[in-house]
Amino acid sequence: MPSEVVCAESRVVHSCIKEDEGMKRQRYNHLTVIPFTALGILSLLATGSIRMDDAKSGDSSGPPAINNVTDYDGNSCRTVRIGTQVWMAENLKVTRYRDGTAIPNVSDNDEWPQGTDGAYCLDEKDPQGYKDTYGALYNFHAVSNSRGLCPQGWHVPSESECMTLINHLGGKDVAGGKIKDNSSKLWKTENTLATNESGFSGLPGGGRGRFGSIGEVGYYATWWSSTSYDASFAWHWGLYPDKPGIRSNPGHKASGFSVRCIKD
């Protein structure tokens, strides 16, 4: 059972366990690349290998393709193709589930850890500014809610889908730098190893521990997966402030982390 400890490289309390070095890595197949001539595109469309919106973007081995997806609140979010996957290129900021039901905004530090239903929070020092820049922080109950947190046709990625992204970008030791924003100046530490060559644009939105307020904004980026570890913990992953690697371990379901959706 994971326990609440202070991570060696963090200023706030996180839910941490020693990562299983033997964690299963999902295998993935490389698609055959067909030149994107007019004939090539028609051939792929005819066989169902791609849809029309994919054809406009080019094949998955080329530069990332940027399109938009709109959440229930009407927020327009950039997306990016990385390998065979299509990810949101911004953190989710929606305040309602897919069916229109409002997600409670819980700012009180005493109320936050007691909740067993979905909730989100924002940095109370500047709620709108935080939301516009970093999106919202959600507990795992919101992530796993059957009403759906992501837009239609999208979902919160499983732990194995996160590993597919990480492995595609070279593994946990280097993938972080390839998805880390390197142009906004929002990271408060030396960011020389960040290239963001994938177009994922990871920003340091920090997080909210099981007990306490939002912290580490400017230093850490952390995202939920949809995969439970046990009744109390679920897998999350994220970026270090000063390393090109990826963090991945179970966090308590009452914690508040960012969410990136992936296309079905």
C-alpha positions in Angstrom: 0.0 0.0 0.0 1.5 3.4 -1.0 2.0 5.8 1.8 2.0 9.6 2.1 5.7 10.7 2.0 7.6 13.7 1.0 9.2 13.1 -2.4 12.9 13.7 -2.4 12.7 16.2 -5.2 9.5 18.0 -4.2 8.6 20.7 -1.8 5.1 19.4 -1.1 3.6 16.1 0.1 2.8 13.7 -2.7 1.5 10.2 -2.7 4.5 8.1 -3.8 5.6 4.6 -4.0 8.8 3.1 -5.4 8.2 2.5 -9.1 8.1 -1.0 -10.3 11.1 -1.2 -12.6 9.5 -4.3 -14.2 6.4 -2.4 -15.2 4.9 -3.9 -18.3 5.5 -1.8 -21.4 2.8 -1.9 -24.0 3.9 -3.0 -27.5 2.8 -1.0 -30.4 2.9 -1.6 -34.2 4.3 0.8 -36.7 2.0 1.7 -39.5 3.2 1.3 -43.1 3.9 4.8 -44.4 2.3 5.4 -47.8 3.5 8.6 -49.6 0.8 11.3 -49.3 0.2 11.9 -53.0 -3.4 12.3 -54.0 -3.4 8.6 -55.1 -1.9 7.6 -51.7 -4.5 9.5 -49.7 -7.4 8.1 -51.8 -6.0 4.6 -51.3 -5.9 5.0 -47.5 -9.4 6.5 -47.4 -10.7 3.7 -49.5 -9.3 1.0 -47.2 -10.4 2.8 -44.0 -6.8 3.2 -42.8 -7.4 6.9 -42.1 -10.4 9.2 -41.9 -10.7 12.5 -43.8 -9.6 14.6 -40.8 -6.4 12.5 -40.6 -5.7 12.9 -44.3 -5.7 16.6 -43.9 -3.0 16.3 -41.3 -0.4 14.2 -43.1 0.9 10.8 -41.9 1.9 10.0 -38.3 5.6 9.9 -39.1 5.6 13.6 -40.2 5.4 16.8 -38.2 2.7 16.9 -35.5 -0.7 17.9 -36.9 -2.5 20.6 -35.0 -6.4 20.6 -34.9 -8.9 21.7 -32.3 -11.5 19.9 -30.2 -14.2 21.7 -28.1 -15.2 20.6 -24.6 -18.7 20.9 -23.1 -18.0 24.4 -21.8 -17.1 25.6 -25.3 -13.3 25.8 -24.7 -11.4 25.1 -27.9 -8.3 23.0 -27.3 -5.4 22.3 -29.6 -4.5 18.7 -30.4 -1.3 17.0 -31.6 -0.6 13.7 -33.3 2.3 11.9 -31.7 3.1 8.6 -33.3 -0.2 6.7 -33.7 -1.9 8.7 -31.0 -3.7 12.0 -31.0 -3.5 14.0 -27.7 -4.8 17.3 -26.5 -1.9 19.8 -26.6 -3.4 21.7 -23.6 -4.7 20.6 -20.1 -8.4 20.1 -19.7 -10.3 23.0 -18.1 -13.9 21.9 -18.4 -16.2 22.3 -15.4 -19.0 20.0 -16.5 -19.3 16.4 -17.5 -20.1 15.3 -21.0 -23.8 15.2 -20.1 -23.8 18.8 -18.8 -23.7 17.9 -15.1 -21.7 20.5 -13.2 -18.5 19.3 -11.5 -18.2 20.8 -8.0 -15.4 23.4 -7.6 -13.9 22.6 -4.1 -11.5 25.2 -2.7 -11.8 24.4 1.0 -8.8 22.4 2.3 -10.9 20.5 4.8 -13.6 19.6 2.4 -11.3 18.5 -0.5 -10.0 15.2 1.0 -13.5 14.2 2.3 -15.1 14.0 -1.1 -16.0 10.7 -2.7 -17.5 12.4 -5.8 -15.8 14.1 -8.7 -14.4 17.6 -8.0 -12.0 20.1 -9.5 -10.1 23.1 -8.1 -8.1 26.1 -9.2 -5.4 28.2 -7.7 -7.3 30.6 -5.5 -4.7 33.3 -5.8 -5.8 33.8 -9.4 -8.5 31.3 -10.4 -9.2 32.5 -13.9 -5.6 33.1 -14.7 -4.6 29.7 -13.5 -7.5 28.1 -15.5 -6.6 29.9 -18.7 -2.9 28.9 -18.4 -2.9 25.5 -16.8 -6.5 24.2 -16.9 -8.1 22.7 -13.9 -7.0 20.1 -11.3 -9.3 17.1 -10.9 -9.6 14.4 -8.3 -9.7 10.8 -9.6 -13.4 10.5 -8.9 -14.0 13.0 -11.7 -11.6 11.1 -14.0 -13.4 7.8 -13.4 -17.0 9.3 -13.5 -19.1 7.4 -16.0 -20.6 10.7 -17.3 -17.3 11.4 -19.0 -14.8 14.1 -18.4 -13.4 14.4 -21.9 -15.3 15.5 -25.0 -17.2 13.0 -27.1 -14.7 10.8 -29.0 -12.0 11.4 -26.4 -11.1 9.8 -23.1 -8.6 10.0 -20.2 -5.7 7.8 -21.2 -5.0 4.5 -19.5 -1.6 3.8 -17.9 -0.6 1.6 -20.9 -1.6 4.4 -23.4 0.7 6.8 -21.4 3.5 4.2 -21.7 2.9 4.0 -25.5 3.5 7.7 -25.7 6.6 7.5 -23.5 8.1 4.6 -25.4 7.5 6.2 -28.7 9.5 9.2 -27.5 12.5 7.1 -26.4 11.6 5.9 -22.9 11.2 7.3 -19.5 14.7 8.8 -19.2 14.3 11.2 -22.2 10.6 11.4 -23.1 10.0 14.2 -20.6 12.1 16.7 -22.4 10.4 15.9 -25.6 6.9 16.8 -24.2 8.0 19.7 -22.0 7.2 23.3 -23.0 10.3 25.3 -23.8 9.0 28.6 -24.9 6.5 30.0 -22.3 9.0 30.8 -19.6 6.6 29.3 -17.0 9.0 26.7 -15.8 10.9 28.3 -12.8 13.9 26.1 -13.1 16.6 25.7 -15.7 14.9 24.2 -18.7 17.8 23.5 -21.1 16.9 19.9 -21.7 13.3 20.7 -22.8 12.8 20.5 -26.6 9.0 20.0 -26.9 9.7 18.3 -30.2 6.5 16.3 -29.9 4.3 19.3 -29.6 2.7 18.1 -26.4 3.6 21.3 -24.6 3.7 20.2 -21.0 3.3 23.1 -18.5 4.1 23.2 -14.8 0.6 23.4 -13.3 1.7 21.8 -10.0 -0.9 19.8 -8.1 -3.0 19.4 -5.0 -2.1 16.8 -2.4 -4.6 14.8 -0.5 -4.3 17.2 2.4 -3.6 20.8 1.5 -3.8 23.5 -1.1 -2.4 23.7 -4.6 1.4 23.9 -4.7 4.5 23.5 -6.9 3.1 25.7 -9.8 6.1 26.4 -12.0 8.0 23.3 -10.9 6.0 20.2 -11.7 3.5 18.9 -14.3 1.3 15.9 -13.3 -1.5 14.1 -15.2 -3.9 11.4 -14.2 -4.2 8.2 -16.1 -7.6 6.3 -15.9 -6.0 3.2 -14.4 -6.6 2.4 -10.7 -3.8 0.9 -8.7 -6.1 -0.2 -5.8 -9.2 1.1 -4.0 -7.4 4.3 -2.8 -4.7 4.9 -5.4 -4.5 5.4 -9.2 -1.6 5.8 -11.7 -0.4 9.3 -12.6 2.6 10.5 -14.5 4.4 13.8 -15.0 7.5 15.9 -15.5 10.4 16.9 -13.3 11.4 20.5 -13.0 15.0 20.0 -14.1 15.3 16.6 -15.7 14.3 15.2 -19.1 12.7 12.1 -17.5 9.2 11.0 -16.7 7.7 10.4 -13.2 5.1 7.6 -13.0 3.6 6.2 -9.8 0.3 5.8 -8.0 -1.2 8.8 -6.3 -4.1 9.0 -3.9 -7.4 9.4 -5.6 -8.2 12.4 -3.5 -5.2 14.3 -5.0 -5.8 17.0 -7.6 -3.9 16.6 -10.9 -4.1 17.9 -14.5 -5.8 15.9 -17.2 -4.9 15.4 -20.9 -7.4 13.6 -23.1 -6.5 11.2 -25.9 -8.6 10.5 -29.0 -10.6 7.2 -29.1 
